[in-house]
Amino acid sequence: MELSDVAIFCAIVSAGSLSGAGRQSGLSPMSVSRRLAALEEELGVRLFHRTTRAVALTADGETFLPLAQAMLDARNAALAAFSDCRDGLGGVLKVTAPNRIGRALVVPLVVKLMAANPHLQIDLTLTDGIVDIVAAGIDVAVRVAPLQMSELIATKLADNPRILCASPAYIKARGRPKKLSDIDAHSCLTLHAMDGWTFRTGERVVTKRISGRLAANSVDAVRAACLAGAGIAMLTYWDVAEDLADKTLMSIALSDAEPEALAIWAILPTRLYMPPRARAFIDAMKAALVASGP
């Protein structure tokens, strides 16, 4: 089996089309189609459903995808092990992270990694949505949301406590809630499809229903509204660390409950092989979070 054909298969998955894979690989769509056909013939299965505009993995294609990525990972491991490069890390590190943490932590960190490793390239996707890291060929996903059961590999980087907070202007105008039931009298700023906040009260975990006049699709938007004095928000430490430090936001502690804790995780697509550049990124993230964390 030609690894170049396997790489074309993965490029088609990543790009979502034969023409997109051709642009990534420097090949014509016809050449990409021939290479894919050769791979399908060798495997004896059809890997994609094709239309004039797009492609979609067949069931066999979905089965083959993690195997294909493992083959390419093994090739990259061999190249890295015997590389003549003496100038540090190389290749392309593909990372995805939430918007706020990405800008505050990940961007400065990868800039330092690039400065220390002239042959390293970074492909960074910042989004508050969940990326299919296998289909997108991501090396490391930085995530904060509670993890769902999956075959992905998770490494905890640091604690990331949730914090109730509001601007000084809001607290001056509306007061500071002192216990969980006091939240009913306040305007709460929420993310879309979130009608409750989770708290721990002693040994119990409870979900407090909340209401307010503003809901948004991103943490950045909720934070901006909170800074503007529109209400109380529940955000994580790394969303508001700078705001708490310069006192543009104030934390709110309740006497009978505290927000359920979260953590920052590094999510990897496979345990079979971790590129050295991914390991370096994870180690650097851990160090940065420990150095400036709560």
C-alpha positions, 0 to 999 in steps of 0.5 A: 500500500502506497503511503502517498495514496493513504495521505491523499485519502486523509487530505480528502477527508480534511479538505472535504473534496477532491479539489481541496485535497489537490490544492493541499497536495499540489496535485490536479483533481484528476490525479487525486481521483486516480490515487484514490481509485488505486487505494480503493481497488487495493482495499477492495472497498469504496471509501467515499460517496461522491457527488459533483460538489462534495464527498462523504465517507462510507462506512468502510471509509470511516473504519479505514480513517483511524488506520490511515492516520496511524500509518501516517503517524508511524511514518512521521515517527520514523522520519522524526526518529532519524531526522538530520534536523539539529534545530529542534522540532519540525513539521506542522502542529495542528491545534484547536482551542476555545477562543478566549483561552486560545488568544490568552494562552495558546497564541503566545505559547505557540509563538514562543515554540516557533521562535525556539524551533525554526522548522516548526509550523503551526496550524491553529483553529480557535472556536468555541465549538467542538471540532472533529479532531480525527476528521480534521487531522488535529494533533492536539485539542485544548478543551474546557467543557466536561468530557464525554465518553469517547475513544479519544485520549485525554490528558489533564493540563490544569484545574480551571474553576468556574467563577461567578462574576460581575462588573463593579458597576453591576454590583453597585447597582444591583448588589451581590448575591450571598446565597444560591437562591439570591441569583433569582433576583439577578440578570444572568448572562448565558450561552445559547442552550444553557438554562442552568448553572451547575453548583456543588452544595456539600456532597450534592451537585445541583443545577440552578435554573437561571434567567436573563435578557441576554444569551450569546453563542460565545464565551467572548460575547458573554464576557463582554456583556459582563464587563459592560455591566449587563449582569452576572456570568459564570465563566472559567478562571482562564476566561476572566483571570486578567479581568479579575486581576485588574478589577474590571470584574469581581468574583462572587462567592456564595455561602451555600454553594460553589460552582462545579469545577472544570479542568483544561484538557489536551485531547489527542486523536490516538494513543499509538503515536504522539509527535514530538511537537505535540508532546512539546506543546502539551508540556509547555501548556502545563508549565504555563498553566501551573505558573500562572494558574489559580 
